[in-house]
């Protein structure tokens, strides 16, 4: 099963419940909030899509 994780060379900062992410080939950062910010936390370590979905469902109902 495929495991997802953050790109090791992505730059990011967490701020007040959102995350700013600058991908390795990106020119502009992307801000993620809510469940997407939670997903960013989950992929700090490699995780499967099923495990991430289950954890997000538990957190956000």
C-alpha positions as CSV (number, residue, x, y, z in Angstrom):
1,X,0.0,0.0,0.0
2,X,1.3,3.5,-0.9
3,X,2.5,5.6,2.0
4,X,2.3,9.4,1.9
5,X,4.8,11.8,3.6
6,X,5.9,15.4,3.3
7,X,8.6,16.2,0.7
8,X,11.8,16.5,2.8
9,X,12.8,19.6,1.0
10,X,9.5,21.5,1.3
11,X,9.6,24.6,3.4
12,X,6.8,25.2,5.8
13,X,5.7,27.1,8.9
14,X,2.7,26.5,11.2
15,X,0.9,29.6,12.4
16,X,-2.4,29.9,14.3
17,X,-4.0,26.6,13.1
18,X,-2.9,27.0,9.5
19,X,0.3,25.9,7.6
20,X,2.2,27.8,4.9
21,X,3.9,25.4,2.6
22,X,6.4,26.1,-0.2
23,X,7.0,23.0,-2.3
24,X,10.4,22.3,-3.8
25,X,9.5,23.5,-7.3
26,X,6.9,26.1,-6.3
27,X,7.2,29.9,-6.8
28,X,4.4,30.8,-4.3
29,X,3.5,29.3,-0.9
30,X,0.2,27.6,-0.3
31,X,-1.8,28.1,2.9
32,X,-3.7,25.1,4.3
33,X,-6.2,25.3,7.1
34,X,-8.6,23.0,9.0
35,X,-8.4,19.4,8.1
36,X,-5.8,20.1,5.5
37,X,-3.5,21.5,8.2
38,X,-4.2,18.3,10.2
39,X,-3.3,16.2,7.2
40,X,0.1,18.1,7.0
41,X,0.7,17.0,10.6
42,X,-0.2,13.4,9.8
43,X,2.2,13.1,6.9
44,X,5.2,14.2,9.0
45,X,5.7,10.4,9.2
46,X,4.8,8.2,6.3
47,X,1.1,7.1,6.5
48,X,-1.4,5.4,4.3
49,X,-4.4,7.2,2.8
50,X,-6.7,4.9,4.8
51,X,-5.0,5.7,8.1
52,X,-4.9,9.4,7.4
53,X,-8.6,9.4,6.4
54,X,-9.6,7.5,9.5
55,X,-7.6,9.9,11.8
56,X,-9.1,13.0,10.1
57,X,-12.6,11.5,10.4
58,X,-12.0,10.9,14.1
59,X,-10.7,14.4,14.6
60,X,-13.3,16.3,12.6
61,X,-16.3,13.9,12.6
